């Protein structure tokens, strides 16, 4: 199935803001972001921790609805879904 993923901020090494990926049926948000991190990001450690989990600071949306990183393994994607990943915002 085909999924669109957008990653913003320092998490990307590619110039395109939108990538289309083919993934197996019943793939989770966690699986998609993990695969994307290791194939497209300059530093996968920015989004994946040492245990292989998505880092809690990520802001993830599927079709503009928020997905908590700790629940991303349970969120199964459907063909045509649009996934967006933002870094957390901080500063002063």
C-alpha positions in Angstrom: 0.0 0.0 0.0 1.1 3.6 -0.6 1.6 6.0 2.3 2.8 9.7 2.2 5.2 10.8 4.9 6.3 14.4 5.6 9.1 15.1 8.1 10.0 18.6 9.1 12.8 20.3 11.0 16.3 18.9 11.5 15.1 15.3 11.1 15.6 15.2 7.3 18.5 14.9 5.0 16.5 15.1 1.8 15.1 18.1 0.1 11.6 16.9 -0.5 9.1 17.6 2.2 6.8 14.8 1.1 7.9 11.2 0.4 5.6 8.4 -0.9 6.5 4.9 0.4 5.2 1.5 -0.4 4.7 -0.5 2.8 3.1 -3.9 3.6 -0.5 -4.2 4.6 -1.1 -4.0 8.4 2.0 -1.8 8.9 2.0 0.4 11.9 3.0 4.0 12.3 6.0 2.9 14.3 7.1 0.5 11.6 6.8 3.2 8.9 8.7 5.9 10.9 11.4 3.4 11.8 11.9 2.3 8.2 11.8 6.0 7.1 14.4 6.9 9.7 16.9 4.4 8.6 16.5 5.1 4.9 15.9 8.9 4.7 17.1 10.6 7.9 20.6 12.0 8.5 20.6 10.7 12.0 17.9 8.0 12.9 18.8 8.4 16.6 16.9 11.7 16.6 13.6 9.7 16.4 14.5 6.2 17.5 15.9 5.4 21.0 18.4 2.7 22.0 15.6 0.2 22.5 14.1 0.8 19.1 11.1 2.8 20.3 10.0 6.2 18.8 11.2 9.0 21.0 8.5 10.6 23.2 9.2 14.1 22.0 8.0 13.5 18.5 4.8 15.1 17.3 3.1 12.5 14.9 -0.1 13.0 13.0 -1.9 10.6 10.7 -4.4 12.4 8.4 -4.0 15.4 10.8 -5.0 13.4 13.9 -2.4 13.1 16.7 -0.7 9.8 17.4 1.2 9.5 20.7 4.7 7.9 20.0 4.0 5.2 22.7 0.9 4.1 20.9 2.4 4.2 17.4 3.0 0.4 17.3 -0.8 -0.1 17.7 -1.9 2.4 15.1 -2.3 0.4 11.8 -2.0 2.5 8.6 -4.4 2.3 5.6 -3.7 2.8 2.0 -3.4 6.5 1.2 -2.8 7.7 4.8 -0.7 10.8 5.2 1.8 10.8 8.1 3.5 13.9 9.4 6.4 14.0 11.9 7.5 17.1 13.6 10.3 17.7 16.1 9.1 19.0 19.4 9.3 22.8 19.7 11.3 24.3 22.5 13.2 27.4 23.2 13.0 30.6 25.2 
